[in-house]
Amino acid sequence: MNRLQRLILSILIALILGAVVSLLSPGSFWIGWLAAFIILLPCLYLMFTAWQWGDGGKLLAWMMAVAFLLRLGIGIGVSKALPVYGYKTEVQWHGYLFRDSHERDIAAWNLAQSDAPLWTSFSSEIKVDQYGGLLSLSAAIYRYLSPDAHRPFLVLLLGAFATAIGIPFFIKGVALRWNKRLANLAAWIVILYPDSVFFGSSQMREPFMLGLSAIAFWAVLSRDKLKVRLPVFLASLAGMLLISSRLAVAIAAFLVVWAIIDELLPRYRGPKWVVWGSMILGAVVITALSFGWFVESASLDIYMTEQSSGWVQKIIEEAGESFRVPFIVAYGLAQPVLPAAIAEPTIPLWRMIMVPRAAGWYLLAPVFIYGLFSALKAVPKRDRWIWLWTGAFLVLWLLLSSYRAGGDAWDNPRYRTAFLPWFALLAGWAVLQAIDHRDVWLARWLLVEAIFLGFFTNWYFSRYYLWWGRLSFEKMVIWIIGLSAVVLSSGLWGKWARKLLKRQNN
């Protein structure tokens, strides 16, 4: 497909899709159509170009189309459904799934309608977007393309594009480092993971961070010359800094250490302590710079978690104050809780949103845990160090995120989603390891999760509907730990027995 063909196809699709978006938006149809067309034309052209650069195959085309249309379609559908079928809150009455997206988007519209320059979005006076980049971008769209009416779907177009454009970069980078099989599996996880879809279907930072981080990851994995890779990495980092500076620093630090382990350490002949000491020093500096903000924010979220749930307060009181933080962190790791999403009395639309979100996390989590243990025996050794670094960083990120966000069912998954490409990569590698080596340890971890879900399903249903008998929380945790220990130890005993039998036969 040459440039002219890509341009013609982009124009045709932009005209059709722009008309649909305009029909579903308020204000003049012609202004809305033109605004959507102006946004869609370069986005589609870049997507076709990235697709052709990737491999130009049917599978990649489907992946990018699903990533884009799924987020746009669900974004529009949820926005239309919430005012009618959602809760009667201001946020949902205006068609927004998240309070953050509602406040930021309304602020962007107000800024666009004012005489204030757009750069004021970066000032401390506007509190709804602490970074300012997405607010400024949204305000520019409303001021220059949609002056007659507030059209939130225009921002959804950019968010859906941001996720889709990152897919060919992610696949090409992973395929270069490992293989296409792993690249495609990990990419499908990124595309279809429910929280990735729901956050990408809103006026949130996550779809932009996902797309930009995927491009930066390609720059780290690529075999091109440094003069090609470095500008791409720095440009992606600059975009992330405008959207979320703290998250951008964390992603950049993760990728820099990845590059050191994967590229520099195998060729480095000097003392290893210099390299590891430098990385530890960098981590300490980054932690020191953000520690005050982190602790202050975490204290507030932990307090809000306790105040919003009577049973959380009850469990903490019974367990003792010393277990307060560990319990909140564990509660945050379990969010969104699948048994609660199924059992909690709520409106149908909210259940349709929460159950897939929770199911996605409870499918990913055991595979991720299995991947952590599989990384210890990964071969070659170069892969082992990469998987160990990835797993260790992601575990630390999960713990910090859960501490920072308390038991919030939205903020915890939101922080996780920022590193979804690497969760998906480690999980995809783990699944392929289990298949190729016929490793039953993955089944054991799935069984452990089934035990957890079984007990908590009973606990939540008995709590909400007074069905069946219910164990106390402490006894239930003891049963879960005990049965899980039996399942996991069976694998260790089986391995020991096979070794003993082999020795006897020899």
ZAMARGU-4260 file (C-alpha; in steps of 0.2 Angstrom, whole numbers, plus 5000, padded with zeros to 4 digits):
<rodrens>
0) 5000/5000/5000 | 5008/5016/4994 | 5006/5034/5002 | 4992/5039/4990 | 4982/5023/4994
5) 4984/5025/5013 | 4978/5043/5011 | 4963/5039/5001 | 4958/5025/5013 | 4961/5036/5028
10) 4950/5050/5020 | 4935/5038/5016 | 4936/5030/5034 | 4937/5047/5042 | 4922/5054/5033
15) 4911/5039/5037 | 4917/5037/5056 | 4917/5056/5058 | 4899/5057/5052 | 4894/5043/5065
20) 4903/5052/5079 | 4895/5069/5074 | 4878/5061/5074 | 4880/5055/5092 | 4887/5071/5098
25) 4878/5088/5102 | 4879/5104/5092 | 4880/5107/5073 | 4882/5091/5063 | 4893/5099/5050
30) 4905/5107/5063 | 4906/5090/5073 | 4909/5081/5056 | 4923/5092/5051 | 4930/5092/5069
35) 4930/5073/5069 | 4937/5072/5052 | 4951/5083/5056 | 4956/5072/5070 | 4953/5056/5062
40) 4962/5059/5046 | 4980/5060/5053 | 4976/5047/5066 | 4971/5034/5053 | 4985/5039/5041
45) 4998/5036/5055 | 4989/5020/5060 | 4990/5013/5042 | 5008/5018/5041 | 5012/5010/5057
50) 5003/4994/5052 | 5013/4993/5036 | 5029/4997/5045 | 5025/4983/5057 | 5022/4969/5045
55) 5006/4974/5035 | 4998/4957/5039 | 4980/4953/5042 | 4982/4949/5061 | 4990/4965/5065
60) 4977/4975/5055 | 4963/4966/5066 | 4973/4969/5082 | 4974/4988/5078 | 4956/4989/5072
65) 4950/4980/5088 | 4960/4991/5099 | 4954/5007/5091 | 4935/5002/5088 | 4933/4993/5104
70) 4938/5008/5115 | 4929/5020/5104 | 4913/5010/5104 | 4913/5006/5122 | 4917/5024/5126
75) 4902/5030/5116 | 4891/5016/5122 | 4894/5019/5141 | 4893/5038/5139 | 4876/5036/5132
80) 4870/5022/5144 | 4876/5030/5160 | 4864/5045/5161 | 4849/5033/5158 | 4854/5017/5167
85) 4868/5022/5178 | 4868/5029/5196 | 4860/5046/5198 | 4876/5055/5202 | 4883/5070/5193
90) 4897/5061/5186 | 4887/5047/5178 | 4872/5059/5174 | 4884/5068/5162 | 4890/5051/5154
95) 4907/5049/5163 | 4913/5033/5170 | 4926/5041/5181 | 4926/5057/5192 | 4943/5061/5186
100) 4938/5061/5167 | 4922/5071/5172 | 4931/5085/5181 | 4946/5086/5169 | 4934/5086/5153
105) 4923/5099/5161 | 4938/5110/5166 | 4944/5108/5148 | 4928/5114/5141 | 4927/5129/5152
110) 4945/5134/5148 | 4941/5132/5130 | 4926/5144/5132 | 4937/5157/5142 | 4949/5170/5136
115) 4963/5162/5146 | 4978/5155/5136 | 4979/5136/5136 | 4995/5135/5145 | 4986/5140/5161
120) 4981/5121/5162 | 4999/5118/5169 | 4997/5131/5183 | 4993/5126/5201 | 4976/5135/5200
125) 4968/5121/5190 | 4968/5106/5202 | 4958/5093/5192 | 4974/5089/5182 | 4990/5089/5192
130) 5000/5087/5176 | 4990/5098/5164 | 4995/5090/5147 | 4978/5081/5144 | 4968/5095/5150
135) 4978/5107/5138 | 4975/5095/5124 | 4957/5093/5127 | 4955/5112/5129 | 4963/5115/5112
140) 4952/5102/5103 | 4936/5111/5111 | 4942/5129/5107 | 4948/5127/5089 | 4938/5112/5083
145) 4922/5112/5093 | 4918/5130/5098 | 4899/5128/5097 | 4896/5113/5108 | 4905/5101/5121
150) 4909/5085/5111 | 4919/5073/5123 | 4919/5060/5110 | 4933/5070/5101 | 4945/5066/5115
155) 4940/5048/5115 | 4946/5047/5097 | 4963/5052/5102 | 4963/5040/5117 | 4958/5025/5106
160) 4971/5030/5093 | 4985/5032/5106 | 4982/5014/5111 | 4981/5007/5094 | 4996/5016/5087
165) 5007/5008/5101 | 5002/4990/5096 | 5014/4988/5081 | 5028/4995/5090 | 5025/4983/5105
170) 5024/4968/5094 | 5039/4972/5083 | 5050/4975/5098 | 5045/4959/5107 | 5046/4949/5091
175) 5064/4956/5089 | 5069/4951/5107 | 5059/4935/5108 | 5047/4929/5094 | 5031/4933/5086
180) 5021/4920/5095 | 5025/4929/5112 | 5023/4946/5104 | 5005/4942/5098 | 4999/4934/5114
185) 5005/4948/5125 | 4998/4961/5113 | 4981/4953/5113 | 4981/4954/5132 | 4985/4972/5131
190) 4971/4975/5119 | 4957/4965/5127 | 4962/4967/5146 | 4945/4974/5153 | 4953/4988/5163
195) 4964/4993/5148 | 4947/4994/5138 | 4937/5004/5151 | 4951/5016/5155 | 4955/5018/5137
200) 4936/5021/5133 | 4937/5037/5144 | 4945/5054/5144 | 4959/5047/5155 | 4978/5047/5154
205) 4980/5029/5153 | 4977/5026/5134 | 4990/5039/5130 | 5003/5032/5143 | 5000/5015/5136
210) 5003/5020/5118 | 5018/5031/5122 | 5026/5018/5133 | 5024/5004/5120 | 5034/5015/5108
215) 5047/5019/5121 | 5048/5000/5124 | 5051/4997/5105 | 5066/5010/5106 | 5074/5000/5120
220) 5071/4983/5111 | 5075/4988/5093 | 5091/4984/5084 | 5092/5000/5075 | 5106/5012/5078
225) 5106/5023/5093 | 5103/5038/5083 | 5087/5031/5077 | 5081/5024/5094 | 5086/5038/5106
230) 5075/5052/5098 | 5060/5040/5098 | 5063/5036/5116 | 5065/5054/5121 | 5050/5060/5111
235) 5039/5046/5119 | 5046/5051/5136 | 5042/5069/5133 | 5024/5065/5128 | 5022/5055/5144
240) 5030/5068/5155 | 5016/5080/5149 | 5003/5068/5153 | 5009/5061/5169 | 5027/5066/5175
245) 5028/5054/5190 | 5022/5039/5180 | 5034/5044/5166 | 5049/5044/5178 | 5044/5027/5184
250) 5042/5020/5166 | 5058/5028/5161 | 5068/5021/5176 | 5061/5004/5173 | 5066/5004/5154
255) 5083/5011/5157 | 5087/4997/5170 | 5080/4985/5157 | 5092/4992/5144 | 5107/4991/5156
260) 5103/4973/5160 | 5099/4967/5143 | 5112/4976/5133 | 5126/4984/5143 | 5129/4970/5157
265) 5132/4956/5144 | 5146/4967/5137 | 5152/4975/5152 | 5169/4969/5158 | 5172/4980/5173
270) 5166/4977/5191 | 5148/4973/5192 | 5146/4983/5209 | 5148/4999/5199 | 5133/4995/5188
275) 5122/4989/5202 | 5127/5003/5214 | 5122/5016/5201 | 5105/5008/5199 | 5102/5007/5217
280) 5108/5025/5220 | 5096/5030/5206 | 5081/5021/5214 | 5085/5029/5231 | 5086/5047/5223
285) 5069/5044/5214 | 5061/5037/5230 | 5068/5051/5241 | 5061/5064/5229 | 5043/5057/5229
290) 5042/5049/5247 | 5034/5064/5255 | 5020/5065/5242 | 5018/5047/5242 | 5016/5045/5261
295) 5004/5060/5262 | 4993/5053/5248 | 4993/5036/5254 | 4988/5041/5272 | 4973/5050/5265
300) 4967/5035/5254 | 4969/5022/5268 | 4959/5033/5279 | 4945/5035/5265 | 4946/5016/5262
305) 4942/5013/5281 | 4928/5026/5281 | 4919/5020/5266 | 4917/5002/5272 | 4911/4997/5289
310) 4917/4979/5287 | 4935/4985/5284 | 4934/4995/5300 | 4928/4980/5309 | 4941/4968/5303
315) 4955/4981/5307 | 4948/4983/5324 | 4948/4964/5327 | 4965/4961/5319 | 4973/4976/5328
320) 4981/4992/5323 | 4997/4984/5318 | 4989/4974/5304 | 4980/4990/5297 | 4993/4994/5283
325) 4996/4976/5278 | 4977/4972/5277 | 4974/4988/5267 | 4988/4983/5255 | 4981/4965/5253
330) 4963/4972/5250 | 4970/4984/5237 | 4979/4969/5228 | 4962/4960/5227 | 4953/4974/5219
335) 4942/4974/5210 | 4936/4959/5220 | 4927/4946/5209 | 4915/4938/5221 | 4910/4956/5227
340) 4907/4961/5209 | 4896/4946/5206 | 4887/4946/5223 | 4885/4965/5228 | 4867/4971/5225
345) 4869/4984/5211 | 4861/4990/5195 | 4863/4979/5179 | 4874/4991/5170 | 4887/4993/5184
350) 4888/4974/5186 | 4891/4973/5167 | 4906/4984/5170 | 4913/4978/5186 | 4912/4959/5183
355) 4923/4959/5167 | 4935/4971/5176 | 4937/4959/5191 | 4937/4944/5180 | 4951/4951/5169
360) 4962/4954/5185 | 4958/4937/5192 | 4963/4928/5176 | 4979/4938/5175 | 4985/4937/5193
365) 4988/4918/5194 | 4997/4918/5178 | 5008/4933/5183 | 5012/4924/5200 | 5017/4908/5190
370) 5028/4919/5179 | 5037/4925/5194 | 5042/4908/5200 | 5046/4902/5182 | 5058/4917/5180
375) 5069/4909/5193 | 5073/4895/5181 | 5072/4904/5164 | 5085/4900/5151 | 5095/4907/5144
380) 5103/4917/5158 | 5100/4933/5149 | 5082/4930/5149 | 5082/4925/5167 | 5089/4942/5173
385) 5076/4951/5162 | 5061/4942/5169 | 5068/4943/5187 | 5069/4962/5185 | 5052/4963/5177
390) 5044/4953/5190 | 5053/4961/5204 | 5048/4979/5198 | 5030/4974/5195 | 5028/4966/5212
395) 5036/4982/5220 | 5024/4993/5209 | 5009/4982/5214 | 5013/4984/5233 | 5017/5003/5231
400) 5001/5006/5221 | 4990/4996/5234 | 4998/5006/5248 | 4996/5022/5238 | 4978/5019/5233
405) 4971/5010/5248 | 4957/4998/5244 | 4950/5009/5230 | 4943/4998/5217 | 4947/5011/5203
410) 4964/5019/5208 | 4973/5002/5211 | 4968/4995/5194 | 4972/5012/5186 | 4990/5011/5193
415) 4992/4993/5187 | 4986/4997/5170 | 5001/5009/5167 | 5012/4994/5167 | 5000/4983/5158
420) 5012/4979/5143 | 5025/4971/5155 | 5012/4962/5165 | 5005/4955/5148 | 5023/4951/5142
425) 5027/4941/5158 | 5010/4933/5158 | 5011/4928/5140 | 5029/4921/5142 | 5022/4911/5157
430) 5008/4904/5148 | 5019/4898/5133 | 5031/4891/5146 | 5017/4881/5154 | 5011/4875/5137
435) 5028/4870/5130 | 5034/4861/5145 | 5018/4854/5151 | 5020/4862/5168 | 5006/4859/5180
440) 5012/4872/5192 | 5001/4885/5182 | 4986/4873/5186 | 4991/4873/5204 | 4991/4892/5205
445) 4974/4893/5196 | 4967/4880/5209 | 4974/4891/5223 | 4964/4906/5216 | 4949/4895/5214
450) 4950/4891/5233 | 4951/4910/5237 | 4936/4913/5226 | 4926/4899/5232 | 4927/4905/5251
455) 4925/4923/5247 | 4910/4920/5235 | 4902/4911/5250 | 4907/4925/5261 | 4900/4939/5250
460) 4884/4930/5246 | 4880/4926/5264 | 4884/4944/5269 | 4872/4952/5256 | 4859/4939/5255
465) 4861/4929/5271 | 4863/4913/5261 | 4872/4898/5269 | 4883/4899/5284 | 4897/4910/5285
470) 4914/4908/5293 | 4922/4922/5302 | 4935/4932/5292 | 4949/4925/5302 | 4944/4907/5300
475) 4941/4909/5282 | 4958/4916/5279 | 4966/4901/5289 | 4956/4889/5278 | 4962/4898/5262
480) 4980/4898/5268 | 4979/4880/5274 | 4971/4873/5258 | 4982/4883/5247 | 4998/4876/5256
485) 4991/4858/5253 | 4989/4862/5234 | 5007/4870/5232 | 5016/4858/5244 | 5009/4843/5233
490) 5019/4849/5219 | 5035/4850/5230 | 5031/4833/5237 | 5028/4826/5219 | 5044/4833/5213
495) 5054/4826/5228 | 5046/4809/5225 | 5051/4808/5207 | 5069/4812/5211 | 5069/4799/5224
500) 5062/4786/5213 | 5074/4791/5199 | 5089/4788/5211 | 5082/4771/5216 | 5080/4766/5198
505) 5098/4771/5195
</rodrens>
